[in-house]
Amino acid sequence: MDSIEIKGIRSYGYTGYLQEERVLGQWFEVNVRLWFDLCVAGHSDAIADTVDYRGTIATVEHIVKTAKFALVERLAEAIAQAILEQSQVERVQIQLIKLAPPIPDFSGQIKIDITRP
């Protein structure tokens, strides 16, 4: 199956288990992979025959900016479900990265990776 991958969508959001995370917020990065048939668009050269990824980016940014979930797993699921509502998308992969989790003595990142049909 064909796919489009969108990497590096950065947005400031208010999801996190700690109350401070939902009040002060933090940066998230989202990578999205969309699976659907690109054959028609490949022949027609028409944006109407594909997924306009500008809309996908706007959807991801909006959800990250406005959602206040306790778990990043829930945020990733909300993003996946919103994208699957696009009629052409058959499958979606969401990689949601918490860039600076508030964990003492930890300077790494946390990444959630889900795929939904």
C-alpha positions, 0 to 999 in steps of 0.5 A: 500500500502507498503512504505519505509520511509527515515528520517533525510536526512540533506543537506546544500542548497541555497533555501529561499525567502531572497537573503542572504539565496540563497547566504549564504545557510542554513541546511535543513532536508528532510524526504521521504516516498515512496509508492510502492509494496514491495511484489516481493522484499519481496519474491525475496530478490533482490535489483532490485525488490525494490527501492534502497534508497541510490539513493533516498538519493543521489537525495534529497541531490543533489537537496537540494545542487544545487537548488536556489529556492525562496520558500521551497514549490518549493524545496519540489515539485522538490524533489517529482517530481524527486523521482516519476520518479523512475518507481516503486514509485507510491506515495511520501511524502516529509517533508522538514524542514528549521532547522533555518529560519532567522526570528527574535526572532523565534527559531523554525523550518518550515516544508513543508509536501507534498504528490504527487501521 
